[in-house]
Structure formats: C-alpha cells, structure tokens
C-alpha cells in the first residue's frame, strides 16, 4: 500500500481531490489537526531513533 498526504488552503479543493481519488478506487479522508500532529510526532520519533542508550543525567544537564 502506498500513501500520500496532501494539504491546501481550500477545503473545497481538497474535497475535489478526495472525490476524484475515490472515483479512481483510491480511499481518501480528511485528517484532523490531531491526526497531523500524531503523524508528525511518530515521524520524529522514528527518525530520532538510534538504538543507543542515553545517559539520563548527561541528557538532563545538556538541557540546562
């Protein structure tokens, strides 16, 4: 399965794209602001994941 996220200034234009996609047999839906924030957080976590452990004390000191 492949996916795409489209954003635009006009809800009407995005609705037109979703309608066109559905006529082509492609599922489409509007995402809420919370959905987009969740997606962004998941992406940041995945990109930041190194598999290495971080010394908690050193990390907290670096924040100060």
mmCIF file of the N, C-alpha and C atoms, coordinates in Angstrom:
data_MODEL
# 
_entry.id   MODEL 
# 
loop_
_atom_site.group_PDB 
_atom_site.id 
_atom_site.type_symbol 
_atom_site.label_atom_id 
_atom_site.label_alt_id 
_atom_site.label_comp_id 
_atom_site.label_asym_id 
_atom_site.label_entity_id 
_atom_site.label_seq_id 
_atom_site.pdbx_PDB_ins_code 
_atom_site.Cartn_x 
_atom_site.Cartn_y 
_atom_site.Cartn_z 
_atom_site.occupancy 
_atom_site.B_iso_or_equiv 
_atom_site.pdbx_formal_charge 
_atom_site.auth_seq_id 
_atom_site.auth_comp_id 
_atom_site.auth_asym_id 
_atom_site.auth_atom_id 
_atom_site.pdbx_PDB_model_num 
ATOM 1   N N  . UNK A 1 1  ? 0.848   -1.184 0.000  1.00 0.00 ? 1  UNK A N  1 
ATOM 2   C CA . UNK A 1 1  ? 0.000   0.000  0.000  1.00 0.00 ? 1  UNK A CA 1 
ATOM 3   C C  . UNK A 1 1  ? 0.888   1.239  0.000  1.00 0.00 ? 1  UNK A C  1 
ATOM 4   N N  . UNK A 1 2  ? 0.552   2.171  -0.826 1.00 0.00 ? 2  UNK A N  1 
ATOM 5   C CA . UNK A 1 2  ? 1.238   3.457  -0.882 1.00 0.00 ? 2  UNK A CA 1 
ATOM 6   C C  . UNK A 1 2  ? 0.294   4.533  -0.368 1.00 0.00 ? 2  UNK A C  1 
ATOM 7   N N  . UNK A 1 3  ? 0.851   5.596  0.189  1.00 0.00 ? 3  UNK A N  1 
ATOM 8   C CA . UNK A 1 3  ? 0.029   6.669  0.753  1.00 0.00 ? 3  UNK A CA 1 
ATOM 9   C C  . UNK A 1 3  ? 0.593   8.016  0.371  1.00 0.00 ? 3  UNK A C  1 
ATOM 10  N N  . UNK A 1 4  ? -0.252  9.027  0.459  1.00 0.00 ? 4  UNK A N  1 
ATOM 11  C CA . UNK A 1 4  ? 0.163   10.407 0.211  1.00 0.00 ? 4  UNK A CA 1 
ATOM 12  C C  . UNK A 1 4  ? -0.640  11.313 1.133  1.00 0.00 ? 4  UNK A C  1 
ATOM 13  N N  . UNK A 1 5  ? -0.022  12.393 1.520  1.00 0.00 ? 5  UNK A N  1 
ATOM 14  C CA . UNK A 1 5  ? -0.728  13.409 2.301  1.00 0.00 ? 5  UNK A CA 1 
ATOM 15  C C  . UNK A 1 5  ? -0.704  14.685 1.487  1.00 0.00 ? 5  UNK A C  1 
ATOM 16  N N  . UNK A 1 6  ? -1.864  15.255 1.276  1.00 0.00 ? 6  UNK A N  1 
ATOM 17  C CA . UNK A 1 6  ? -1.999  16.499 0.527  1.00 0.00 ? 6  UNK A CA 1 
ATOM 18  C C  . UNK A 1 6  ? -2.509  17.573 1.464  1.00 0.00 ? 6  UNK A C  1 
ATOM 19  N N  . UNK A 1 7  ? -2.025  18.772 1.294  1.00 0.00 ? 7  UNK A N  1 
ATOM 20  C CA . UNK A 1 7  ? -2.564  19.874 2.087  1.00 0.00 ? 7  UNK A CA 1 
ATOM 21  C C  . UNK A 1 7  ? -2.787  21.058 1.163  1.00 0.00 ? 7  UNK A C  1 
ATOM 22  N N  . UNK A 1 8  ? -3.764  21.845 1.503  1.00 0.00 ? 8  UNK A N  1 
ATOM 23  C CA . UNK A 1 8  ? -4.077  23.011 0.686  1.00 0.00 ? 8  UNK A CA 1 
ATOM 24  C C  . UNK A 1 8  ? -4.813  24.047 1.505  1.00 0.00 ? 8  UNK A C  1 
ATOM 25  N N  . UNK A 1 9  ? -5.000  25.190 0.908  1.00 0.00 ? 9  UNK A N  1 
ATOM 26  C CA . UNK A 1 9  ? -5.666  26.279 1.618  1.00 0.00 ? 9  UNK A CA 1 
ATOM 27  C C  . UNK A 1 9  ? -7.180  26.178 1.515  1.00 0.00 ? 9  UNK A C  1 
ATOM 28  N N  . UNK A 1 10 ? -7.667  25.451 0.518  1.00 0.00 ? 10 UNK A N  1 
ATOM 29  C CA . UNK A 1 10 ? -9.104  25.382 0.291  1.00 0.00 ? 10 UNK A CA 1 
ATOM 30  C C  . UNK A 1 10 ? -9.642  23.985 0.589  1.00 0.00 ? 10 UNK A C  1 
ATOM 31  N N  . UNK A 1 11 ? -10.570 23.908 1.528  1.00 0.00 ? 11 UNK A N  1 
ATOM 32  C CA . UNK A 1 11 ? -11.202 22.628 1.850  1.00 0.00 ? 11 UNK A CA 1 
ATOM 33  C C  . UNK A 1 11 ? -11.959 22.102 0.627  1.00 0.00 ? 11 UNK A C  1 
ATOM 34  N N  . UNK A 1 12 ? -12.520 23.007 -0.156 1.00 0.00 ? 12 UNK A N  1 
ATOM 35  C CA . UNK A 1 12 ? -13.266 22.634 -1.354 1.00 0.00 ? 12 UNK A CA 1 
ATOM 36  C C  . UNK A 1 12 ? -12.348 21.930 -2.362 1.00 0.00 ? 12 UNK A C  1 
ATOM 37  N N  . UNK A 1 13 ? -11.132 22.443 -2.557 1.00 0.00 ? 13 UNK A N  1 
ATOM 38  C CA . UNK A 1 13 ? -10.193 21.828 -3.493 1.00 0.00 ? 13 UNK A CA 1 
ATOM 39  C C  . UNK A 1 13 ? -9.742  20.452 -3.011 1.00 0.00 ? 13 UNK A C  1 
ATOM 40  N N  . UNK A 1 14 ? -9.490  20.323 -1.711 1.00 0.00 ? 14 UNK A N  1 
ATOM 41  C CA . UNK A 1 14 ? -9.082  19.031 -1.156 1.00 0.00 ? 14 UNK A CA 1 
ATOM 42  C C  . UNK A 1 14 ? -10.229 18.031 -1.287 1.00 0.00 ? 14 UNK A C  1 
ATOM 43  N N  . UNK A 1 15 ? -11.458 18.492 -1.054 1.00 0.00 ? 15 UNK A N  1 
ATOM 44  C CA . UNK A 1 15 ? -12.620 17.610 -1.214 1.00 0.00 ? 15 UNK A CA 1 
ATOM 45  C C  . UNK A 1 15 ? -12.731 17.131 -2.660 1.00 0.00 ? 15 UNK A C  1 
ATOM 46  N N  . UNK A 1 16 ? -12.454 18.011 -3.623 1.00 0.00 ? 16 UNK A N  1 
ATOM 47  C CA . UNK A 1 16 ? -12.475 17.633 -5.030 1.00 0.00 ? 16 UNK A CA 1 
ATOM 48  C C  . UNK A 1 16 ? -11.445 16.543 -5.316 1.00 0.00 ? 16 UNK A C  1 
ATOM 49  N N  . UNK A 1 17 ? -10.242 16.681 -4.758 1.00 0.00 ? 17 UNK A N  1 
ATOM 50  C CA . UNK A 1 17 ? -9.209  15.658 -4.939 1.00 0.00 ? 17 UNK A CA 1 
ATOM 51  C C  . UNK A 1 17 ? -9.618  14.324 -4.315 1.00 0.00 ? 17 UNK A C  1 
ATOM 52  N N  . UNK A 1 18 ? -10.222 14.371 -3.140 1.00 0.00 ? 18 UNK A N  1 
ATOM 53  C CA . UNK A 1 18 ? -10.671 13.141 -2.479 1.00 0.00 ? 18 UNK A CA 1 
ATOM 54  C C  . UNK A 1 18 ? -11.770 12.476 -3.312 1.00 0.00 ? 18 UNK A C  1 
ATOM 55  N N  . UNK A 1 19 ? -12.699 13.262 -3.828 1.00 0.00 ? 19 UNK A N  1 
ATOM 56  C CA . UNK A 1 19 ? -13.767 12.720 -4.670 1.00 0.00 ? 19 UNK A CA 1 
ATOM 57  C C  . UNK A 1 19 ? -13.181 12.064 -5.921 1.00 0.00 ? 19 UNK A C  1 
ATOM 58  N N  . UNK A 1 20 ? -12.235 12.723 -6.556 1.00 0.00 ? 20 UNK A N  1 
ATOM 59  C CA . UNK A 1 20 ? -11.575 12.166 -7.740 1.00 0.00 ? 20 UNK A CA 1 
ATOM 60  C C  . UNK A 1 20 ? -10.850 10.866 -7.396 1.00 0.00 ? 20 UNK A C  1 
ATOM 61  N N  . UNK A 1 21 ? -10.132 10.868 -6.288 1.00 0.00 ? 21 UNK A N  1 
ATOM 62  C CA . UNK A 1 21 ? -9.410  9.664  -5.860 1.00 0.00 ? 21 UNK A CA 1 
ATOM 63  C C  . UNK A 1 21 ? -10.378 8.511  -5.640 1.00 0.00 ? 21 UNK A C  1 
ATOM 64  N N  . UNK A 1 22 ? -11.492 8.775  -4.975 1.00 0.00 ? 22 UNK A N  1 
ATOM 65  C CA . UNK A 1 22 ? -12.469 7.727  -4.706 1.00 0.00 ? 22 UNK A CA 1 
ATOM 66  C C  . UNK A 1 22 ? -13.069 7.172  -5.993 1.00 0.00 ? 22 UNK A C  1 
ATOM 67  N N  . UNK A 1 23 ? -13.262 8.026  -7.006 1.00 0.00 ? 23 UNK A N  1 
ATOM 68  C CA . UNK A 1 23 ? -13.770 7.557  -8.298 1.00 0.00 ? 23 UNK A CA 1 
ATOM 69  C C  . UNK A 1 23 ? -12.751 6.663  -8.995 1.00 0.00 ? 23 UNK A C  1 
ATOM 70  N N  . UNK A 1 24 ? -11.467 6.833  -8.635 1.00 0.00 ? 24 UNK A N  1 
ATOM 71  C CA . UNK A 1 24 ? -10.400 6.008  -9.208 1.00 0.00 ? 24 UNK A CA 1 
ATOM 72  C C  . UNK A 1 24 ? -10.149 4.754  -8.368 1.00 0.00 ? 24 UNK A C  1 
ATOM 73  N N  . UNK A 1 25 ? -10.935 4.565  -7.314 1.00 0.00 ? 25 UNK A N  1 
ATOM 74  C CA . UNK A 1 25 ? -10.775 3.395  -6.458 1.00 0.00 ? 25 UNK A CA 1 
ATOM 75  C C  . UNK A 1 25 ? -9.733  3.571  -5.369 1.00 0.00 ? 25 UNK A C  1 
ATOM 76  N N  . UNK A 1 26 ? -9.368  4.817  -5.086 1.00 0.00 ? 26 UNK A N  1 
ATOM 77  C CA . UNK A 1 26 ? -8.384  5.134  -4.052 1.00 0.00 ? 26 UNK A CA 1 
ATOM 78  C C  . UNK A 1 26 ? -9.131  5.705  -2.852 1.00 0.00 ? 26 UNK A C  1 
ATOM 79  N N  . UNK A 1 27 ? -8.837  5.174  -1.672 1.00 0.00 ? 27 UNK A N  1 
ATOM 80  C CA . UNK A 1 27 ? -9.500  5.673  -0.467 1.00 0.00 ? 27 UNK A CA 1 
ATOM 81  C C  . UNK A 1 27 ? -8.922  7.031  -0.090 1.00 0.00 ? 27 UNK A C  1 
ATOM 82  N N  . UNK A 1 28 ? -9.762  7.892  0.421  1.00 0.00 ? 28 UNK A N  1 
ATOM 83  C CA . UNK A 1 28 ? -9.313  9.202  0.858  1.00 0.00 ? 28 UNK A CA 1 
ATOM 84  C C  . UNK A 1 28 ? -10.113 9.662  2.051  1.00 0.00 ? 28 UNK A C  1 
ATOM 85  N N  . UNK A 1 29 ? -9.512  10.507 2.881  1.00 0.00 ? 29 UNK A N  1 
ATOM 86  C CA . UNK A 1 29 ? -10.224 11.069 4.024  1.00 0.00 ? 29 UNK A CA 1 
ATOM 87  C C  . UNK A 1 29 ? -9.524  12.323 4.495  1.00 0.00 ? 29 UNK A C  1 
ATOM 88  N N  . UNK A 1 30 ? -10.284 13.151 5.179  1.00 0.00 ? 30 UNK A N  1 
ATOM 89  C CA . UNK A 1 30 ? -9.711  14.350 5.786  1.00 0.00 ? 30 UNK A CA 1 
ATOM 90  C C  . UNK A 1 30 ? -9.011  13.956 7.079  1.00 0.00 ? 30 UNK A C  1 
ATOM 91  N N  . UNK A 1 31 ? -7.889  14.581 7.359  1.00 0.00 ? 31 UNK A N  1 
ATOM 92  C CA . UNK A 1 31 ? -7.191  14.364 8.621  1.00 0.00 ? 31 UNK A CA 1 
ATOM 93  C C  . UNK A 1 31 ? -7.445  15.560 9.529  1.00 0.00 ? 31 UNK A C  1 
ATOM 94  N N  . UNK A 1 32 ? -7.633  15.272 10.801 1.00 0.00 ? 32 UNK A N  1 
ATOM 95  C CA . UNK A 1 32 ? -7.809  16.354 11.769 1.00 0.00 ? 32 UNK A CA 1 
ATOM 96  C C  . UNK A 1 32 ? -6.440  16.924 12.138 1.00 0.00 ? 32 UNK A C  1 
ATOM 97  N N  . UNK A 1 33 ? -6.454  18.030 12.812 1.00 0.00 ? 33 UNK A N  1 
ATOM 98  C CA . UNK A 1 33 ? -5.211  18.634 13.293 1.00 0.00 ? 33 UNK A CA 1 
ATOM 99  C C  . UNK A 1 33 ? -4.482  17.655 14.223 1.00 0.00 ? 33 UNK A C  1 
ATOM 100 N N  . UNK A 1 34 ? -5.240  16.958 15.071 1.00 0.00 ? 34 UNK A N  1 
ATOM 101 C CA . UNK A 1 34 ? -4.645  15.964 15.971 1.00 0.00 ? 34 UNK A CA 1 
ATOM 102 C C  . UNK A 1 34 ? -4.003  14.818 15.191 1.00 0.00 ? 34 UNK A C  1 
ATOM 103 N N  . UNK A 1 35 ? -4.661  14.376 14.111 1.00 0.00 ? 35 UNK A N  1 
ATOM 104 C CA . UNK A 1 35 ? -4.091  13.322 13.267 1.00 0.00 ? 35 UNK A CA 1 
ATOM 105 C C  . UNK A 1 35 ? -2.739  13.754 12.702 1.00 0.00 ? 35 UNK A C  1 
ATOM 106 N N  . UNK A 1 36 ? -2.666  14.994 12.220 1.00 0.00 ? 36 UNK A N  1 
ATOM 107 C CA . UNK A 1 36 ? -1.421  15.504 11.641 1.00 0.00 ? 36 UNK A CA 1 
ATOM 108 C C  . UNK A 1 36 ? -0.321  15.623 12.698 1.00 0.00 ? 36 UNK A C  1 
ATOM 109 N N  . UNK A 1 37 ? -0.693  16.074 13.900 1.00 0.00 ? 37 UNK A N  1 
ATOM 110 C CA . UNK A 1 37 ? 0.287   16.168 14.981 1.00 0.00 ? 37 UNK A CA 1 
ATOM 111 C C  . UNK A 1 37 ? 0.807   14.789 15.366 1.00 0.00 ? 37 UNK A C  1 
ATOM 112 N N  . UNK A 1 38 ? -0.081  13.807 15.427 1.00 0.00 ? 38 UNK A N  1 
ATOM 113 C CA . UNK A 1 38 ? 0.320   12.430 15.743 1.00 0.00 ? 38 UNK A CA 1 
ATOM 114 C C  . UNK A 1 38 ? 1.267   11.886 14.679 1.00 0.00 ? 38 UNK A C  1 
ATOM 115 N N  . UNK A 1 39 ? 0.948   12.146 13.424 1.00 0.00 ? 39 UNK A N  1 
ATOM 116 C CA . UNK A 1 39 ? 1.801   11.701 12.322 1.00 0.00 ? 39 UNK A CA 1 
ATOM 117 C C  . UNK A 1 39 ? 3.195   12.333 12.437 1.00 0.00 ? 39 UNK A C  1 
ATOM 118 N N  . UNK A 1 40 ? 3.221   13.632 12.702 1.00 0.00 ? 40 UNK A N  1 
ATOM 119 C CA . UNK A 1 40 ? 4.499   14.334 12.834 1.00 0.00 ? 40 UNK A CA 1 
ATOM 120 C C  . UNK A 1 40 ? 5.322   13.814 14.003 1.00 0.00 ? 40 UNK A C  1 
ATOM 121 N N  . UNK A 1 41 ? 4.676   13.530 15.122 1.00 0.00 ? 41 UNK A N  1 
ATOM 122 C CA . UNK A 1 41 ? 5.369   13.001 16.295 1.00 0.00 ? 41 UNK A CA 1 
ATOM 123 C C  . UNK A 1 41 ? 5.936   11.617 16.007 1.00 0.00 ? 41 UNK A C  1 
ATOM 124 N N  . UNK A 1 42 ? 5.141   10.771 15.369 1.00 0.00 ? 42 UNK A N  1 
ATOM 125 C CA . UNK A 1 42 ? 5.610   9.414  15.027 1.00 0.00 ? 42 UNK A CA 1 
ATOM 126 C C  . UNK A 1 42 ? 6.808   9.486  14.076 1.00 0.00 ? 42 UNK A C  1 
ATOM 127 N N  . UNK A 1 43 ? 6.749   10.395 13.125 1.00 0.00 ? 43 UNK A N  1 
ATOM 128 C CA . UNK A 1 43 ? 7.849   10.560 12.169 1.00 0.00 ? 43 UNK A CA 1 
ATOM 129 C C  . UNK A 1 43 ? 9.121   11.032 12.889 1.00 0.00 ? 43 UNK A C  1 
ATOM 130 N N  . UNK A 1 44 ? 8.980   11.987 13.799 1.00 0.00 ? 44 UNK A N  1 
ATOM 131 C CA . UNK A 1 44 ? 10.131  12.495 14.548 1.00 0.00 ? 44 UNK A CA 1 
ATOM 132 C C  . UNK A 1 44 ? 10.743  11.403 15.420 1.00 0.00 ? 44 UNK A C  1 
ATOM 133 N N  . UNK A 1 45 ? 9.905   10.593 16.046 1.00 0.00 ? 45 UNK A N  1 
ATOM 134 C CA . UNK A 1 45 ? 10.405  9.503  16.890 1.00 0.00 ? 45 UNK A CA 1 
ATOM 135 C C  . UNK A 1 45 ? 11.173  8.499  16.040 1.00 0.00 ? 45 UNK A C  1 
ATOM 136 N N  . UNK A 1 46 ? 10.599  8.130  14.900 1.00 0.00 ? 46 UNK A N  1 
ATOM 137 C CA . UNK A 1 46 ? 11.244  7.153  14.021 1.00 0.00 ? 46 UNK A CA 1 
ATOM 138 C C  . UNK A 1 46 ? 12.585  7.672  13.506 1.00 0.00 ? 46 UNK A C  1 
ATOM 139 N N  . UNK A 1 47 ? 12.638  8.924  13.102 1.00 0.00 ? 47 UNK A N  1 
ATOM 140 C CA . UNK A 1 47 ? 13.880  9.500  12.583 1.00 0.00 ? 47 UNK A CA 1 
ATOM 141 C C  . UNK A 1 47 ? 14.923  9.679  13.677 1.00 0.00 ? 47 UNK A C  1 
ATOM 142 N N  . UNK A 1 48 ? 14.484  9.924  14.905 1.00 0.00 ? 48 UNK A N  1 
ATOM 143 C CA . UNK A 1 48 ? 15.416  10.159 16.004 1.00 0.00 ? 48 UNK A CA 1 
ATOM 144 C C  . UNK A 1 48 ? 15.894  8.890  16.681 1.00 0.00 ? 48 UNK A C  1 
ATOM 145 N N  . UNK A 1 49 ? 15.292  7.773  16.346 1.00 0.00 ? 49 UNK A N  1 
ATOM 146 C CA . UNK A 1 49 ? 15.624  6.501  16.975 1.00 0.00 ? 49 UNK A CA 1 
ATOM 147 C C  . UNK A 1 49 ? 16.997  6.027  16.499 1.00 0.00 ? 49 UNK A C  1 
ATOM 148 N N  . UNK A 1 50 ? 17.929  5.831  17.443 1.00 0.00 ? 50 UNK A N  1 
ATOM 149 C CA . UNK A 1 50 ? 19.275  5.388  17.077 1.00 0.00 ? 50 UNK A CA 1 
ATOM 150 C C  . UNK A 1 50 ? 19.588  3.999  17.602 1.00 0.00 ? 50 UNK A C  1 
ATOM 151 N N  . UNK A 1 51 ? 18.809  3.528  18.568 1.00 0.00 ? 51 UNK A N  1 
ATOM 152 C CA . UNK A 1 51 ? 19.074  2.220  19.162 1.00 0.00 ? 51 UNK A CA 1 
ATOM 153 C C  . UNK A 1 51 ? 20.129  2.290  20.259 1.00 0.00 ? 51 UNK A C  1 
ATOM 154 N N  . UNK A 1 52 ? 20.650  3.482  20.512 1.00 0.00 ? 52 UNK A N  1 
ATOM 155 C CA . UNK A 1 52 ? 21.659  3.661  21.554 1.00 0.00 ? 52 UNK A CA 1 
ATOM 156 C C  . UNK A 1 52 ? 20.986  4.192  22.818 1.00 0.00 ? 52 UNK A C  1 
ATOM 157 N N  . UNK A 1 53 ? 21.561  3.820  23.967 1.00 0.00 ? 53 UNK A N  1 
ATOM 158 C CA . UNK A 1 53 ? 21.046  4.331  25.233 1.00 0.00 ? 53 UNK A CA 1 
ATOM 159 C C  . UNK A 1 53 ? 21.719  5.654  25.556 1.00 0.00 ? 53 UNK A C  1 
ATOM 160 N N  . UNK A 1 54 ? 20.978  6.539  26.177 1.00 0.00 ? 54 UNK A N  1 
ATOM 161 C CA . UNK A 1 54 ? 21.477  7.857  26.540 1.00 0.00 ? 54 UNK A CA 1 
ATOM 162 C C  . UNK A 1 54 ? 21.564  7.926  28.053 1.00 0.00 ? 54 UNK A C  1 
ATOM 163 N N  . UNK A 1 55 ? 22.667  8.483  28.550 1.00 0.00 ? 55 UNK A N  1 
ATOM 164 C CA . UNK A 1 55 ? 22.822  8.688  29.985 1.00 0.00 ? 55 UNK A CA 1 
ATOM 165 C C  . UNK A 1 55 ? 21.838  9.773  30.410 1.00 0.00 ? 55 UNK A C  1 
ATOM 166 N N  . UNK A 1 56 ? 20.891  9.431  31.269 1.00 0.00 ? 56 UNK A N  1 
ATOM 167 C CA . UNK A 1 56 ? 19.832  10.353 31.683 1.00 0.00 ? 56 UNK A CA 1 
ATOM 168 C C  . UNK A 1 56 ? 20.398  11.604 32.318 1.00 0.00 ? 56 UNK A C  1 
ATOM 169 N N  . UNK A 1 57 ? 21.380  11.453 33.206 1.00 0.00 ? 57 UNK A N  1 
ATOM 170 C CA . UNK A 1 57 ? 21.953  12.624 33.891 1.00 0.00 ? 57 UNK A CA 1 
ATOM 171 C C  . UNK A 1 57 ? 22.629  13.563 32.903 1.00 0.00 ? 57 UNK A C  1 
ATOM 172 N N  . UNK A 1 58 ? 23.364  13.016 31.961 1.00 0.00 ? 58 UNK A N  1 
ATOM 173 C CA . UNK A 1 58 ? 24.037  13.840 30.953 1.00 0.00 ? 58 UNK A CA 1 
ATOM 174 C C  . UNK A 1 58 ? 23.018  14.562 30.083 1.00 0.00 ? 58 UNK A C  1 
ATOM 175 N N  . UNK A 1 59 ? 21.946  13.875 29.728 1.00 0.00 ? 59 UNK A N  1 
ATOM 176 C CA . UNK A 1 59 ? 20.907  14.485 28.904 1.00 0.00 ? 59 UNK A CA 1 
ATOM 177 C C  . UNK A 1 59 ? 20.252  15.642 29.649 1.00 0.00 ? 59 UNK A C  1 
ATOM 178 N N  . UNK A 1 60 ? 19.914  15.434 30.924 1.00 0.00 ? 60 UNK A N  1 
ATOM 179 C CA . UNK A 1 60 ? 19.280  16.495 31.705 1.00 0.00 ? 60 UNK A CA 1 
ATOM 180 C C  . UNK A 1 60 ? 20.213  17.687 31.880 1.00 0.00 ? 60 UNK A C  1 
ATOM 181 N N  . UNK A 1 61 ? 21.517  17.424 32.051 1.00 0.00 ? 61 UNK A N  1 
ATOM 182 C CA . UNK A 1 61 ? 22.477  18.520 32.174 1.00 0.00 ? 61 UNK A CA 1 
ATOM 183 C C  . UNK A 1 61 ? 22.541  19.326 30.872 1.00 0.00 ? 61 UNK A C  1 
ATOM 184 N N  . UNK A 1 62 ? 22.431  18.642 29.733 1.00 0.00 ? 62 UNK A N  1 
ATOM 185 C CA . UNK A 1 62 ? 22.518  19.339 28.446 1.00 0.00 ? 62 UNK A CA 1 
ATOM 186 C C  . UNK A 1 62 ? 21.303  20.249 28.207 1.00 0.00 ? 62 UNK A C  1 
ATOM 187 N N  . UNK A 1 63 ? 20.190  19.957 28.868 1.00 0.00 ? 63 UNK A N  1 
ATOM 188 C CA . UNK A 1 63 ? 19.005  20.776 28.719 1.00 0.00 ? 63 UNK A CA 1 
ATOM 189 C C  . UNK A 1 63 ? 19.085  22.068 29.525 1.00 0.00 ? 63 UNK A C  1 
ATOM 190 N N  . UNK A 1 64 ? 19.945  22.094 30.536 1.00 0.00 ? 64 UNK A N  1 
ATOM 191 C CA . UNK A 1 64 ? 20.050  23.285 31.403 1.00 0.00 ? 64 UNK A CA 1 
ATOM 192 C C  . UNK A 1 64 ? 20.854  24.367 30.797 1.00 0.00 ? 64 UNK A C  1 
# 
